[in-house]
Amino acid sequence: RIFLENVDSVLEDLKQLLKERNVVRNNTVVVLTVNAGQSELLSNFICSAKSKGFDIGNILVFPTDEESKLLAEGLGVATYYDKKNLGALPKGEAKMYGDPIFAAMMFAKILCVAYVNMLGHDVLFQDVDIVWYRDPLEYFHDTSNKDLQNMDILFQHDGSSQPRYNPLSANSGFYYVRWNKKTQYLFTSFVYHGAVVRKTKSHQQVLVQLLLEHASLFGLNVKVFDKAETDMFPGGWHFHQHWDSIRDIIDGNSNAYILHFSWTENKVNKLLFMRQMNEWYVQEQCITNDVTKLVEGGVVTDGSLTLSCCSKEPIFSCHYKDKPSKWPCKDSPKIDKKGKLFWK
């Protein structure tokens, strides 16, 4: 009900914001959503992207609380806080996959893509636990690949063989949506399945079922990149199980555009894994929910947190010898009782 009562005003606000900030590039917007509990991961993605020279001008962040709104604005990215629909969502971090906080945040992941799609734009949606090695939009915008351009929606492979994700095993934390009537209907349907998402505690499970339904009934063209045969979009399956892919990234021999730190129990471990992969760019003083303390006068303005939050160089530290690392971490403990050494 709240969505339906406010959707027109939200879309008008978003239309103005996208125009004023010149966010839309090649009719595409990169979309993320975050709450205060996951804000360090957003900081790392933005700081990492800036350090590597990526253009962050076409990124749009949908924060779900005032704290993450201030952070996103302070890091210099376009931000839209849909307080009426998202303001009641929890601020804390999910302790594990599928817990009540994790489940509650799933609605934000649906709405932020649906809104931009309704405005007629393509969307690259990604979770905040991702780092870029190359701009993934270069891949999705490659007009020489005709088969790719014929796809309506394209997903990173999740790696999981759980029945509830089969047969597609599409990862809902990194995907590209081309705007057309088919995808607009898909995400309208997705919004209306919000109660099912809450019940299943997984918007990924519901999305996979909707993809199958819409592909069968309406001809939606769905692409899920093979987890073993392609190396452009590695994720948690590669990080935890397919180490040849990670070694190629470390050695500079990979075609990877991103690395998604999925398949990880909680935020604490994600941060540690990023640090030992030499992909952590957030200064210690910025790991706080009160970013007003980081700027003079306590007033956060557009981009005012960049200098105090972002490191120009990655911050490396060892934590677990049985997980991938940029350099050997042989003196560190194991995280898994039967874990094998990444570095021999």
N, C-alpha and C positions, 0 to 999 in steps of 0.2 A: 504493500500500500504506500509506504513512504517513498519508494522508488517511483511509482507511477505519479504520485502527487507532485514530485519535484523534478522529474526527468527533463522537462522542457527548459526550466530555468538553469539547470545544471549544464545542459548542452549549449545554451546561449553563453553562459559564463566561459565554458571551455573554448568555444569558437573564438571569443574575443581574446582569451589568453594565448591560444595558439597563434593568432594573427599578430598580437603585440610582441610576443617573444620570438616570432619567426621560427617556431618549433618544427613545422612540417617541412620535411626535405624529401623531394622525390615522392610526394604524397605519403610519406611514412613518418610515424612517430614511434620512438622507443619508449615503452611504458614499464614502470616499476611501481610497486606499492610496498609500504613499510610501516611498522609501528615502532614505538620507542625501544621495545625489547630487542629489535633486530637492527637498530640504527647504525651500529658500528659496521655492519656488513654493507649498508648503503654507503657509508663514508668511504669504505675501502674501495668499492667499485668506482665511485666518482674520483677519488684521489688517484687510484691506479690508472684510470682512463686519462686523467690530466697529465700524469707523469709520462705516460707513453705517447702523448701527443694526439689522442683521439678528440674529435669534435664532440662535445657534449651538448651542443645547442639544440639537438632534436630529441633530447631526453625529457620526458614528462613524468614526474613523481607524484603519486597519489598517497600522501601520508594519511594515517588514520588517527592522529592525535596532534596536539599543538607542539609537543616536543620534537617529533620527527619533522613536522612542518618547518619549524625554525631551522633545524639542521639542514634540510634540503635547500631551503632558501639561502642559508649561509654558505653553502657549498656552490652556489651559483647556478642551480638548475631550475627549470620551470617547474612550478609546484601548484597542485590544485587540491585543496582540502575540502572534500565533500562531507561536511560536518553532519548534515541531516541523515545521511545514509550510513556513514562510517564512523561517526563520532562516538558511538556507544561500544565500539569494538575494544577488546582488552589492550592495555599498553605493554604488558609484560612479554617476556620471551617464552616461546614454547619450550618446555623441558624435554620433549621427545615428539617424534612423529605421531600425529593423530590425537594428541592430548586436547583438552577443551580449548586452549588458546589457539593451537594450530588450526583446529576445526573452525573456530570463529573467524579467523583471518581469511578463510577461503572465499567468503563472499566479496571481500575487497578485490581479490584477484579476478573475480568474474566481472564486477562492475567496471573496473578501470579499462578493461579491454572493450567491453560492450559500448561504453560511452564514446570512445574514439572511433570505433567501427561505425557507430550510428552517424558520426559526422562525415563519413565517406572516406576515411583514411585507412591505409594499411597500418598494421601494428606489429612491431617486434616486441613481444612480451618476454620479460625475464625476471627470475627471482634475483634477490640482492646478493646471493652467495655465489656470484659468478665473476670471473675476471676475463678480460679480452686480451687476446694476442694479436688479432687482426680485427678490423671492423666487419662484423658479420653481415652488415647491410650490403657490402660489396658482393657477397655471395648471392644474396636473395635478389639483388637488382641486376644480376648478370643476364642481360637480354640475349646473349648468344646461346644460353642453355634453354632451348624451347620447351623441353619436357618439364623443367623446373618452373617455368613461367606459366605452365598450364595447371599447376597445383593451386588449390584454393587456400590450403593451410598445411604448414610443414612443421614437423616436430623433431626435437632431439629424442633419441631412443632412451627410455627409462632404464633399461637393463633388467628390470624385474620380470620374472615369469609367473607372478601371482595370477591366479585365475581372474581376479576382479579387474586386472588391467589388460587381459588378453582379448582379442588377438593382436592388438596394435602395440601395446606397451609404449604409448606416447607419453613423454614427460611434459607435464603441464607447467614446468618451470622455465622452459625455453622453447618458444615457437613463434612462427611468422604467419600472420593472417593477411591475405589480400582482401581488400574490400570488394564485395559484390553482394548481390541479393541473397546468395546462398549462405555466405558467412554472416550476413546481418541476421538472417533468420536463425542460424545456429546459435548466435550469442543472445538473441532475444529468448530463445528456448532455454538457454543455459541460465539466464536470470530467473526465469520462471521455475527452474528446478532447484532454487535455493534451499528449500526445505529438505530435499533429498540429499543435497550436499551436507547439510548440517547433520542429518541422520547417519550418513555413511562416514562422516568425518574426513571426506576426501573429495575435493572437486575434480581431481584427476580421474577417479573412478567414474564419476558421473559424466565427465567430458568424453571419456573413451566410448561410453555407451551411446552418447549423443552423436559422436562422429560416425559410428557404425550405422545408426538409424538414418542420419542425414545423407550419408553416402549411398545407402540403399534406396531411400525414397526420393531424394532430390538431386542425386548426381554430384554431391560434394566430393571434390577431388582431394584426397588426404594422402600426405607423404610422411612416413616416419623413417628417418635415416637409420640404416642398419648399424647396429652397435659395433660389429666386428669388421665389416667390409668398408666402412667409411671412418675417417678420423678427423672430420671437420669440427664436430661438436661433442667432445668427450665429457663425461660426467662422473657420477659416483661409482658406477660399475667399473669404469676404467681405473679410477683412482684406487679403489679397494681390491680389484680382482685382475684387471688386465694391465699389468705393469709395463708391458712393452710399449703401449701407447704413451704412458707417462714418461718413460725413458726417452722416447723420441722427442717429446716436448722439451725435456731437460737438455737434450743434446742439440736441439735446434733443427731436428729432422722431421718435424711434424707439419701437417697441413692444418692443424687446429686453429680455429678462430677464437674459441673460448675454452674455459675449463669451468665446469659447474660442480661445486662441492656438495652435491646431493648425496643421498645414501649415508648421511652422517647424523648421528643421534641428536645432537644439540648444537647450539651456537658456540659454546665453549670449544668444542672439538673442531668446528669449522675454522675458528680463528687460529688455532694451533696448527692445523693442517696448512692453512694459507701461509702462515709465518715460515714454516719449514720448506714450503715450496718456493719461498722468496717472492711471494705475491701479496705481502702485507704493506700498506702504505699509510697507515693512520698513526699519527702521533699519540702518545699515551694520554696526554692531557685532554684529548678530544673524545675519549671514551667516557662519556658522561651524559646524563639526561638533561643537564642544565647548561646548555651551550651559551647562555647569556653571560656566564662568568668568563668566557674566553675573549670577549670583545669589550673595548673601552665604553663605559657608560651602560653596558648591559643591553645595548640595542643591536640586534642582529639585522644586517642589511644584505642585499644581494651580493653573494661572493665574499662576505666579510670574514668567513671562517676558514677560507682556503689556506692562508699562511699558517694559522695556528693548528690546523688539523692535518694537512697533507704533507707527507714526506716526499721529497723529490726522488729519493732512492728507496728501494724496498728494504724493509726491516726484517732481517733473518734471525731465526732462533730454532734450535733443535728441541724436539719434544718426544718423538717416538721413533725407535729404530725399525719398527715393523710397518711403517707407513712411508710413502714416497717423500723424498726431500731433495732439494736442489744440490745439497752437498751431504756427505755421510754424517749420520747421527748415531754412530755406533755406541757412544757412551750413554745414550738415552735409554729409558726403560721401554718395555713393550706395552702397547695398549690392549692387545689381544693375547690371551694366555698361550695360544698355539700359533701366534703370528710368526711369519717368516721374515728374515732380514731383507729390507729393500736393497741395501748396499752389501755386497758380499765381501 
